[in-house]
Amino acid sequence: MKISRISVFLVFAVLTLSSVANAKYDPPGPPAVEVRVWLVNFTPLENFDDGANGKSDILFEGSADVKKGGKSYKLYFEYDYDSVSGAIVPKNSKGKEVMYLLYSERECWPVNLEVEVKATDVDSPPIDPNDFLGSAKFKVDPQLKKEHYSITIPGKFLVNVYVEAVPVRDDADKCSYFFDQPETMSSSIVTKSGTNIYDFELANMLDMWIGEKGYANMLVVFQQCFGGGMADDILDKLDGDIAILSASKHDEPAYGYKNAESMEKQKTNPYTREVLKGLKEDKKAEDVGKSAEKKDEFSAYGAKRYYEGATSVRKNVEHPQYVSKGKGNAISLGKRADGSEVKSKHAIVFGGNNNKMRHWKNIEEFVGLLLKSKGFSDEDIVVLADSGKNSGKAYVDGPGTKQALWNAIKDLSAKMNKDEQLVIYVTDHGNLETADKAVRKVINDPVRQPIPPRNNELKDGALWLLNESFLNLLNITDDNDPYLALMVSLQDGTEDINEISEFLSNVIVYLNGKALKANEIEPVYALDNKPDLDAYEVTFPIYNESLLKEKNLIELEFVEPEVFEPFLVEVVVISTGAMPDLVFEELNESDVAPLPQKTTFVVDLDTVVSTDRIELNESEMDELLGNELFELIVEKKEWYNNNTHLVPDILKSWFGNEKINVEIEMKDGGAMDIYLVLENAYVTELEKGKLSDATAKAKLREDTARRILNSDDPVKEIQDAYGSGEIRYEGVGLMKSLQVEFTKVIVRIYFVITDLLG
């Protein structure tokens, strides 16, 4: 075969060979899953009945990259093509529809898997290469947002498969991954009153009051929503042996049980329960984190399937997080990393707006563990929750406010030493913020003016960008109240909070044209790690969540010009508002679309039944086959562009710069229109549709295109199809038509010469 002949017709050469593109995926994360690919049914597109038994004997096999260690399965089917109407649907000996396992592989989420389905005609053993009918590959969606795939083995079979991912606890350690929070995001702890405690503020508080004095180690547990986002700031600021555990990652809510009728009947949140169990058993922090991830029934390993799909019973999960610094992995409660006892220990237990019985249960269980089995005294534990002493809980020392936490950490500073263990536990509500912590916008006059982001990842000109996942979080509960906050510093140096509040109450923020008024003004002491006044936080509630868009204009105006003085906007925060831990609404299996029964294949002719039930109707199948044909054409583009050096220069000069409309007559009587743009013989555009300024047009039938595709000698097939008139090609306009006719003569001469020369 002379491959240079392929270049004679640029348009049709694109139809002949394929290439596979590689995709890139996100870094691995929990959980470990077993991906299972099931054959649901298949439709023969060609008759393979043979003389041996008058039936088709077909073997399907699933496979993937052998380096990944998956398991392939071979499925044998025997059927009479003449009696088949529609899809062949496997059934077991009892007549119940089943799916056959084609391939399985263990992966870390998100999935990175391309599966190949091969078909072989096994009518006359032994099997040889000539029995191979073809194969088709498909890429499994990395998040399994797509579960059902229809793939076509060209000209042979339409195969429907179903893909699921089942969490595998045994492999959890291989896939544990800490999701670091992006610089453009922050997490915060909700307080009972006043402003919330941002991750960078908590980190600075610990750095200025605890880090300076030294400590043996620090153990921190976050039960609230978005708790994983608190960790990176703490680890960035502090050195030493630190272990941080969180019920959820930085961008997701945590989950809890419903409130019970009484505290005695109330269940502890499962993540807190498992952490307490591990700490009580003197497990090291790393082992506590791993165990909690596996045993938390609201984690991915408690779900029946790991993705949100039409057939998934559990649609949302929390991803427990664990991260450490220094020798933090070896920390246990009351002990150093080397296993020796610390000389002293203290704990802070915080629940800001502790308004749910389950939150109080979490606090009581955590405090109970410290007091009853870990040698902590009442004086060693500071509990800050809800309204403090007014909450009616004798063990509560103060309110769950930012100022109370500041005071508690400051007071502990006097007791801290290098032999001290500090334990922090946080429950209740959490927030997620989109934040630019370096806006530094000087406001020199009172007129309405935009406040643009400085961070390029948040910026579209003067507009603020909010990603889709952040916007979606606003709608998962009605209990949260989004807000926008500014941290501003004043130039005159006054610290009278009443004067400051009166001055800043003149600030109005406009969000996408809607005026927002301030409801909280509080001093900020932990914008850095020095214990002095840094700024004032002004919060503006967003009562209408629909105001927040993917692109947002934030403007500021000072409404009393006569009292205006310049000030600096240091930080801008857009927050989800107080997000409570969510309660699962469990679905019954009967409420979920049923799946066919699953079984591995047993060679039994009774398990194969021909049926006229078709998953796709005729028009849907025709559309699918048309889409598949176009996808095959697109795959040829890269191969062709890599072989343009084979095109004779004379043809390049006449044929290498064209805009070509191609019409493929489909079997159903319709037509598929595609167009190609050639520049210096390269295909630069290949799309469905027609060009209004095309310079040439081509026409062929679907069966001609598929015959070329399936031929052992596609070049000869193109030559014959062109010679017989099955491929028609002509120019658009008089001059272009004359040019094309001349080119056709050159092509015919070229064919004759190459045939003579072999």
C-alpha positions in Angstrom: 0.0 0.0 0.0 1.3 3.5 -0.9 0.2 5.7 2.0 0.9 8.8 -0.2 -2.3 8.0 -2.1 -4.3 8.9 1.0 -3.3 12.5 0.4 -5.0 12.7 -3.0 -8.3 13.6 -1.4 -7.8 15.7 1.7 -11.4 15.6 2.7 -11.9 11.8 2.6 -8.5 11.0 4.1 -9.8 12.4 7.3 -12.3 9.6 7.4 -9.8 6.7 7.6 -7.7 6.5 10.7 -8.2 7.4 14.4 -6.3 8.8 17.3 -6.8 8.8 21.1 -6.4 12.0 23.1 -5.2 11.9 26.7 -7.1 13.9 29.4 -5.8 15.5 32.6 -7.6 15.2 35.9 -7.6 16.8 39.3 -5.2 15.4 42.0 -6.3 12.2 43.7 -8.6 12.5 46.7 -10.8 10.3 48.9 -12.4 7.9 48.7 -10.9 4.8 47.3 -13.4 3.3 45.0 -13.8 0.2 42.9 -15.0 1.3 39.4 -17.3 -1.4 37.9 -18.2 -1.4 34.2 -21.3 -3.5 33.5 -22.7 -4.6 30.1 -26.4 -3.8 30.0 -27.3 -4.9 26.4 -26.0 -4.8 22.9 -27.5 -4.4 19.4 -25.9 -6.2 16.4 -25.4 -4.0 13.4 -24.2 -6.8 11.2 -25.1 -10.5 10.7 -22.4 -12.9 12.1 -24.5 -16.1 11.9 -22.2 -18.9 10.7 -22.6 -22.3 9.0 -21.5 -24.2 12.1 -24.6 -23.7 14.1 -26.5 -21.1 12.2 -26.0 -18.6 15.0 -23.7 -15.8 16.0 -21.1 -16.6 18.7 -19.7 -13.4 20.1 -17.2 -12.8 22.9 -17.1 -9.3 24.5 -14.1 -8.3 26.7 -13.5 -5.2 28.8 -10.0 -3.9 29.3 -7.9 -0.9 30.3 -4.3 0.1 30.9 -2.7 -3.1 32.2 -0.4 -1.1 34.5 -3.4 -0.1 36.6 -4.0 -3.7 37.6 -7.7 -3.9 36.8 -9.6 -7.1 36.2 -11.0 -8.0 32.7 -14.0 -10.2 32.2 -14.9 -12.2 29.0 -18.6 -12.5 28.2 -19.8 -15.1 25.7 -23.1 -14.7 23.8 -24.9 -17.0 21.3 -27.9 -15.7 19.4 -29.7 -16.0 16.0 -29.4 -12.7 14.2 -32.4 -13.4 12.0 -34.6 -13.6 15.1 -33.2 -10.6 16.9 -35.3 -7.5 17.0 -33.6 -4.6 18.8 -31.3 -5.0 21.7 -30.1 -8.3 23.2 -30.7 -8.0 26.9 -29.1 -10.6 29.2 -31.4 -12.4 31.6 -30.7 -15.0 34.2 -32.2 -18.5 34.4 -35.2 -17.1 36.3 -35.9 -14.6 33.5 -34.7 -11.6 35.4 -32.7 -8.9 33.6 -29.1 -8.8 34.7 -26.0 -6.8 33.9 -22.7 -8.6 33.2 -19.4 -7.3 34.7 -17.0 -6.3 31.9 -14.3 -4.7 33.8 -13.4 -3.6 37.4 -10.5 -1.4 38.8 -9.7 0.2 42.1 -9.0 3.9 41.8 -8.6 7.0 43.9 -11.3 9.6 43.3 -11.7 11.3 40.9 -11.6 8.5 38.5 -9.1 8.4 35.7 -10.1 5.5 33.5 -10.5 4.7 29.8 -12.1 1.4 29.0 -11.9 -0.5 25.8 -14.7 -3.0 24.8 -13.6 -5.6 22.3 -15.7 -8.0 20.2 -14.5 -11.3 18.8 -16.3 -13.8 16.6 -15.6 -17.2 18.1 -17.7 -19.5 15.8 -14.7 -21.7 14.9 -12.0 -22.2 17.6 -9.1 -21.7 17.9 -9.5 -17.9 17.8 -7.1 -16.1 15.5 -6.6 -12.4 14.6 -9.1 -12.7 11.8 -11.8 -13.3 14.3 -11.4 -9.9 15.9 -14.4 -7.8 14.9 -13.3 -4.5 16.4 -13.3 -2.4 19.6 -14.4 0.9 21.0 -13.0 3.0 23.8 -14.8 5.4 26.1 -13.5 7.7 28.8 -15.3 7.4 32.2 -16.4 10.8 33.5 -13.9 11.5 36.3 -16.7 12.5 38.7 -19.1 9.9 37.3 -21.7 12.5 36.6 -22.4 10.3 33.6 -23.2 6.7 34.4 -24.7 5.3 31.2 -22.6 5.1 28.0 -23.6 4.0 24.6 -20.6 3.0 22.5 -20.4 1.8 18.9 -17.9 -0.8 17.7 -17.9 0.6 14.1 -20.3 -1.3 11.8 -20.6 -4.2 14.3 -22.4 -3.5 17.6 -24.0 -0.8 19.6 -23.2 -1.6 23.2 -24.8 0.0 26.3 -22.8 -0.1 29.5 -23.4 1.2 33.1 -20.5 2.5 35.3 -20.6 2.7 39.1 -18.0 3.5 41.8 -18.3 1.7 45.1 -16.3 3.0 48.1 -13.6 0.6 49.3 -12.6 1.1 52.9 -9.7 -1.3 52.7 -7.9 1.1 50.3 -8.7 4.3 52.2 -5.1 4.9 53.3 -3.9 4.9 49.7 -6.3 7.7 48.7 -6.4 10.0 51.8 -5.7 13.5 50.6 -5.8 16.9 52.2 -7.6 19.4 50.0 -5.7 22.6 50.5 -7.9 25.7 50.4 -7.2 28.1 47.5 -5.8 31.5 48.3 -9.0 33.1 47.1 -11.1 31.3 49.7 -11.5 31.4 53.5 -13.4 29.5 56.1 -14.8 31.0 59.3 -16.3 30.0 62.6 -19.8 31.4 63.4 -20.2 33.4 66.6 -23.2 34.1 68.8 -23.0 37.8 68.2 -20.9 40.2 66.3 -18.6 39.2 63.5 -17.3 35.7 62.7 -13.8 34.3 63.3 -12.0 33.9 59.9 -9.3 31.3 59.4 -6.5 33.8 59.2 -7.7 35.5 62.4 -7.7 32.3 64.4 -4.2 31.4 63.0 -2.9 34.9 64.0 -4.5 34.6 67.5 -2.7 31.3 68.1 0.5 32.6 66.7 0.6 35.8 68.8 -0.5 34.3 72.1 0.5 30.6 71.9 3.3 30.4 69.4 5.4 33.0 71.1 5.3 31.1 74.4 5.9 27.7 73.0 4.0 24.4 73.5 4.6 20.6 73.4 2.0 20.0 70.8 -1.4 21.1 69.5 -4.4 19.0 68.6 -7.3 20.7 66.8 -10.7 19.2 65.8 -13.2 21.0 63.6 -16.7 19.6 63.4 -18.4 22.5 61.7 -19.0 23.1 58.0 -16.0 24.0 55.9 -13.7 23.1 58.8 -10.9 21.8 56.5 -10.3 25.4 55.4 -9.2 26.4 58.9 -6.1 24.1 58.8 -3.8 25.7 56.2 -3.6 29.1 57.9 -2.8 27.5 61.2 0.0 25.4 59.7 1.4 28.4 57.8 1.6 30.5 60.9 2.7 28.0 63.6 5.7 25.6 63.9 6.0 22.5 66.0 4.0 19.3 66.4 0.5 20.0 65.3 -2.4 17.7 64.2 -5.6 19.0 62.7 -8.7 16.9 62.0 -11.9 18.1 60.3 -15.3 16.5 59.5 -15.4 18.1 56.1 -13.2 19.7 53.4 -12.8 23.4 53.0 -15.6 23.8 50.5 -18.3 21.5 51.8 -20.8 21.3 54.7 -20.6 18.8 57.5 -23.4 16.5 58.4 -25.2 15.6 61.6 -28.1 13.6 63.0 -31.6 15.1 63.6 -32.3 16.7 66.9 -33.8 14.2 69.3 -36.6 14.8 71.9 -34.1 14.9 74.7 -30.3 15.0 75.3 -30.4 11.4 76.5 -31.7 10.3 73.1 -29.6 12.7 71.0 -26.8 11.1 68.9 -23.4 12.6 68.7 -22.3 13.6 65.3 -20.6 10.5 63.8 -17.3 12.2 63.0 -17.0 13.6 66.5 -18.0 10.2 67.9 -15.3 8.4 66.0 -12.6 11.0 67.0 -13.6 10.7 70.6 -13.4 6.9 70.4 -9.9 7.0 68.9 -8.7 9.6 71.5 -10.1 7.5 74.3 -8.2 4.5 73.1 -5.0 6.5 73.1 -4.6 6.3 69.3 -2.2 8.6 67.7 -3.6 11.5 65.8 -3.0 10.1 62.3 -4.7 6.8 63.2 -7.6 8.7 64.8 -8.0 10.7 61.5 -7.8 7.6 59.3 -10.3 5.6 61.4 -12.8 8.5 61.6 -12.7 8.8 57.8 -13.6 5.1 57.4 -16.2 4.8 60.1 -18.0 8.1 59.8 -21.3 7.0 58.3 -21.7 10.4 56.7 -18.4 10.1 54.9 -17.9 8.7 51.4 -17.3 5.3 52.9 -20.8 5.3 54.4 -22.4 5.8 51.0 -23.7 3.1 48.8 -22.2 4.7 45.7 -19.8 7.6 45.4 -21.3 10.2 43.1 -24.5 12.1 42.6 -26.5 10.3 40.0 -30.1 9.4 39.2 -29.7 6.0 40.9 -27.6 7.1 43.9 -29.4 6.7 47.2 -27.0 9.0 49.1 -26.4 12.1 47.1 -24.0 14.1 49.4 -21.2 13.1 51.7 -18.6 14.8 53.9 -14.9 14.2 53.3 -13.1 14.0 56.7 -9.7 15.7 56.5 -6.5 15.1 58.4 -3.2 17.1 58.1 -0.2 17.6 60.4 3.1 19.4 60.9 6.3 18.3 62.6 5.7 15.1 64.5 1.9 15.8 64.7 1.1 12.3 63.4 2.3 10.8 66.7 0.4 13.1 69.0 -2.1 11.5 71.4 -4.3 13.1 74.0 -2.2 14.2 77.0 1.1 13.0 75.5 4.0 14.1 73.5 4.9 12.7 70.1 7.4 10.4 71.8 4.7 8.9 74.0 5.7 10.6 77.2 3.2 12.5 79.3 3.0 16.3 78.9 3.4 18.3 82.2 0.3 20.3 81.7 -2.6 20.5 79.3 -5.5 22.9 78.4 -8.5 22.8 76.1 -10.8 25.3 74.5 -14.2 24.0 73.4 -16.1 26.4 71.1 -19.7 26.4 69.8 -20.6 29.9 68.6 -24.3 30.0 67.8 -24.9 26.6 69.5 -28.7 26.5 68.8 -29.1 22.8 68.0 -29.4 19.9 70.5 -26.8 17.9 68.5 -24.3 20.7 68.9 -24.7 20.7 72.7 -24.4 16.9 72.6 -21.0 17.2 70.8 -19.7 19.6 73.4 -20.9 17.5 76.3 -19.3 14.4 74.9 -16.0 16.1 74.2 -15.8 17.7 77.6 -16.8 14.5 79.2 -14.0 12.6 77.6 -11.4 15.2 78.8 -12.8 15.1 82.4 -13.5 11.5 82.8 -10.7 9.6 81.2 -7.9 12.0 80.2 -7.0 13.8 83.4 -8.3 17.3 82.5 -9.7 19.3 85.4 -12.5 21.9 85.1 -9.9 24.6 85.3 -8.0 23.1 82.3 -11.1 23.4 80.0 -12.6 26.7 78.7 -16.1 26.2 77.1 -17.3 29.1 75.0 -20.8 28.5 73.6 -23.9 30.3 72.6 -24.9 33.0 75.1 -22.5 31.7 77.8 -23.8 31.5 81.4 -27.2 32.4 80.1 -27.4 29.2 78.1 -28.4 27.3 81.2 -25.4 24.9 80.9 -23.3 24.8 84.1 -20.1 23.8 82.3 -20.2 26.8 79.9 -17.6 29.5 80.9 -18.5 32.3 78.4 -20.3 33.2 75.2 -19.3 32.0 71.8 -18.0 35.3 70.5 -14.8 36.4 68.8 -13.9 38.6 71.8 -14.4 35.7 74.2 -12.2 33.5 72.2 -9.5 36.2 72.0 -9.6 36.6 75.7 -9.5 32.9 76.3 -6.4 32.4 74.1 -4.8 35.5 75.6 -5.4 34.2 79.2 -4.0 30.8 78.2 -0.8 32.5 77.0 0.2 33.1 80.6 0.0 29.4 81.4 1.6 28.0 78.2 5.1 26.5 78.1 7.1 24.1 76.1 5.7 21.1 78.0 2.0 22.2 77.4 -0.5 20.5 75.2 -3.3 22.6 73.8 -6.5 21.0 72.5 -9.1 22.9 70.5 -12.5 21.6 69.6 -15.1 23.5 67.5 -18.6 22.5 66.6 -21.8 24.3 65.5 -21.9 26.5 62.3 -19.3 27.4 59.8 -18.9 29.7 56.8 -17.2 29.7 53.4 -15.9 32.9 52.0 -14.6 34.2 48.7 -12.0 36.7 50.0 -9.4 39.1 48.7 -7.1 39.8 51.7 -5.0 42.4 49.9 -7.4 44.8 48.2 -5.9 47.9 49.8 -8.2 50.3 48.0 -7.8 53.9 49.2 -11.1 55.8 49.4 -10.2 59.5 48.9 -13.7 60.9 48.3 -17.2 60.0 49.2 -18.6 59.5 45.7 -19.9 56.1 44.5 -17.0 54.1 43.2 -16.1 50.5 42.3 -14.1 48.3 44.7 -12.3 45.9 42.3 -10.5 42.8 43.4 -6.7 42.8 43.3 -6.3 39.0 43.1 -6.3 38.0 39.4 -8.1 34.8 40.1 -11.1 36.8 41.3 -10.9 39.5 38.7 -12.7 40.3 35.5 -11.9 43.9 35.0 -13.6 45.6 38.0 -15.9 42.6 38.5 -15.7 40.0 41.2 -15.9 36.3 40.1 -17.7 33.7 42.2 -17.3 30.1 41.1 -20.3 27.8 40.5 -19.7 25.6 43.5 -19.7 28.6 45.8 -23.0 29.8 44.3 -24.5 26.4 44.6 -23.7 26.2 48.3 -26.0 29.2 48.9 -29.0 27.1 47.9 -28.5 23.9 49.9 -30.2 25.3 53.0 -32.5 28.2 53.9 -30.8 28.6 57.3 -27.8 30.6 56.1 -27.6 34.4 55.6 -25.0 35.5 53.1 -23.2 38.7 53.7 -20.5 41.0 52.3 -17.8 42.4 54.7 -15.2 45.1 54.4 -12.2 45.4 56.7 -11.2 49.1 56.7 -8.5 51.1 58.5 -8.8 54.7 59.3 -6.2 57.4 59.0 -6.9 59.6 62.1 -6.0 56.9 64.6 -9.1 57.2 66.8 -10.1 54.1 68.7 -13.4 55.3 70.2 -15.8 52.5 68.9 -18.8 54.8 69.1 -17.2 57.5 67.0 -15.9 54.8 64.6 -19.3 53.1 64.3 -21.0 56.5 63.6 -18.5 57.3 60.9 -18.6 53.9 59.2 -22.4 53.7 59.3 -22.3 56.2 56.5 -20.7 53.6 54.2 -23.2 52.0 51.8 -22.1 49.1 49.6 -23.8 48.4 46.2 -23.9 44.8 45.0 -24.7 44.7 41.4 -26.6 47.9 41.8 -28.5 47.0 44.9 -27.8 49.1 48.1 -26.7 47.1 51.2 -26.6 48.7 54.6 -24.2 47.8 57.5 -25.5 45.8 60.5 -22.3 45.0 62.4 -19.1 47.1 63.0 -16.4 45.6 65.1 -12.7 46.1 65.7 -10.3 43.6 64.2 -7.2 42.7 66.2 -5.9 39.7 64.4 -5.4 40.8 60.8 -1.7 40.2 61.5 0.1 38.4 64.4 0.6 41.6 66.5 -1.9 42.2 69.3 -3.0 45.6 68.3 -5.9 47.2 66.5 -5.6 46.5 62.8 -8.9 47.5 61.2 -12.7 47.5 61.6 -14.9 45.0 60.0 -18.2 46.3 58.5 -20.7 43.6 57.5 -23.5 44.0 55.0 -26.3 41.3 55.0 -27.4 40.1 51.6 -31.0 39.3 52.2 -31.6 38.3 48.5 -29.2 35.5 47.6 -30.1 36.0 43.9 -28.1 39.2 43.9 -24.9 37.1 43.9 -23.9 36.2 40.3 -20.9 34.6 38.6 -19.7 38.2 37.9 -20.4 40.9 40.5 -19.9 44.6 40.7 -19.1 45.9 44.2 -19.3 49.7 44.7 -18.9 51.9 47.8 -20.4 55.3 48.6 -20.1 57.5 51.7 -23.5 59.2 52.2 -22.5 62.2 54.4 -19.8 64.1 52.5 -19.4 66.8 55.2 -18.0 64.3 57.7 -16.0 62.2 55.2 -12.3 61.4 55.8 -10.2 59.1 53.6 -9.9 55.5 54.7 -8.4 52.3 53.3 -10.3 49.1 52.4 -7.9 46.3 53.4 -10.0 43.2 52.8 -13.3 42.3 51.0 -15.2 39.1 52.0 -18.2 37.5 50.4 -19.6 34.9 52.7 -22.2 32.1 52.5 -23.3 33.1 56.0 -23.8 30.8 58.9 -24.1 27.3 57.4 -25.4 24.7 59.9 -24.3 21.1 59.7 -26.8 19.4 57.4 -29.1 16.5 58.3 -29.3 13.7 55.8 -32.7 13.0 54.3 -32.3 9.3 53.7 -34.1 7.9 50.7 -35.7 4.5 50.6 -34.6 2.1 47.9 -38.2 2.2 46.6 -37.8 5.9 45.9 -34.8 5.4 43.7 -34.9 4.3 40.0 -34.1 0.6 40.2 -31.1 -0.9 38.5 -31.1 -4.3 36.8 -29.8 -7.1 39.0 -26.0 -7.4 38.9 -24.2 -10.6 38.5 -20.9 -11.9 37.2 -21.3 -14.0 34.0 -21.8 -17.7 34.1 -21.6 -19.6 30.8 -25.2 -20.7 30.4 -27.1 -20.3 27.1 -30.4 -19.8 29.1 -29.0 -16.5 30.3 -29.2 -14.9 26.9 -32.6 -13.8 25.6 -33.5 -12.0 22.4 -36.0 -9.2 23.0 -37.6 -6.5 21.0 -37.3 -4.1 24.0 -34.9 -1.3 23.0 -33.4 1.3 25.3 -33.2 3.8 22.5 -36.0 4.4 20.0 -35.1 4.3 16.3 -34.6 8.0 15.8 -32.5 8.2 19.0 -30.4 5.3 17.7 -30.0 6.9 14.3 -28.9 10.2 16.1 -26.4 8.3 18.2 -24.9 6.5 15.2 -24.7 9.9 13.4 -22.9 11.5 16.4 -20.6 8.5 16.6 -19.7 8.9 12.9 -18.9 12.6 13.4 -16.7 11.8 16.5 -14.7 9.3 14.4 -14.2 11.9 11.7 -13.0 14.4 14.3 -10.5 11.8 15.6 -8.9 11.7 12.2 -8.1 15.3 12.1 -4.9 15.1 14.2 -3.7 12.0 12.3 -4.1 13.8 9.0 -2.5 17.0 10.1 0.6 15.0 11.2 0.9 13.5 7.7 0.5 16.5 5.4 4.1 16.0 4.3 2.8 13.1 2.2 0.6 15.4 0.1 2.2 16.1 -3.4 3.2 19.8 -3.7 1.1 20.1 -6.9 -2.0 19.1 -5.0 -1.1 21.4 -2.1 -0.9 24.4 -4.4 -4.3 23.6 -6.0 -6.1 22.0 -3.1 -4.4 23.1 0.2 -6.5 26.2 1.0 -10.2 25.5 0.9 -13.4 25.9 2.8 -15.3 22.7 2.1 -18.9 21.8 3.0 -19.4 18.0 3.2 -22.8 16.4 3.1 -23.2 12.8 4.3 -26.5 11.1 3.4 -27.6 9.1 6.4 -29.4 5.8 6.3 -32.6 7.3 7.9 -33.0 9.6 4.9 -31.6 12.6 6.7 -28.2 14.3 6.2 -25.3 15.2 8.3 -23.5 18.4 7.3 -20.0 19.1 8.4 -17.4 21.6 7.1 -13.6 21.7 6.9 -11.2 24.6 6.6 -7.8 23.8 5.1 -4.9 26.1 5.3 -1.7 25.1 3.5 -3.1 21.5 3.5 -3.8 21.5 7.3 -7.3 21.0 8.7 -7.7 24.0 11.0 -11.5 23.7 11.5 -13.8 20.7 11.5 -17.3 21.2 12.8 -20.9 20.3 12.2 -22.9 22.7 10.0 -22.3 24.6 6.8 -20.1 27.5 5.7 -21.8 30.4 3.8 -18.5 31.2 2.1 -17.4 27.6 1.2 -15.1 27.3 -1.8 -16.0 23.6 -2.5 -18.5 21.0 -1.6 -18.4 17.2 -1.3 -21.1 14.5 -0.9 -21.2 10.8 0.0 -23.4 8.3 1.6 -23.1 7.0 5.2 -22.5 3.4 4.1 -19.7 4.7 1.8 -18.1 6.5 4.8 -18.4 3.5 7.0 -17.2 1.1 4.3 -14.0 3.2 4.0 -13.7 3.2 7.8 -14.0 -0.5 8.1 -11.9 -1.5 5.0 -8.6 -3.3 5.3 -7.4 -1.0 2.5 -9.1 2.3 3.0 -6.9 4.0 0.4 -8.1 1.6 -2.3 -11.7 2.1 -1.0 -11.4 5.9 -1.4 -10.0 5.5 -4.9 -12.8 3.1 -5.9 -15.5 5.2 -4.3 -14.3 8.3 -6.2 -14.0 6.4 -9.4 -17.5 5.0 -9.2 -19.0 8.4 -8.3 -19.9 7.5 -4.7 -17.8 10.4 -3.6 -18.7 13.6 -5.4 -16.6 16.8 -5.2 -17.1 20.1 -6.9 -16.1 23.8 -6.6 -18.4 26.6 -5.7 -18.4 29.4 -8.3 -17.2 29.3 -11.9 -13.4 29.8 -11.3 -13.3 27.3 -8.4 -15.3 24.8 -10.4 -12.8 25.0 -13.3 -9.9 24.6 -10.8 -11.5 21.5 -9.2 -12.2 19.9 -12.6 -8.6 20.5 -13.6 -7.5 19.0 -10.2 -9.7 15.9 -10.9 -7.8 15.3 -14.1 -4.5 15.5 -12.3 -5.9 13.1 -9.6 -6.9 10.6 -12.3 -3.5 10.7 -13.9 -1.9 10.4 -10.5 -4.0 7.3 -9.7 -3.1 5.7 -13.1 0.7 6.3 -12.6 0.7 5.0 -9.0 -1.2 1.9 -10.1 1.3 1.2 -12.9 4.2 1.7 -10.5 2.6 -0.3 -7.8 
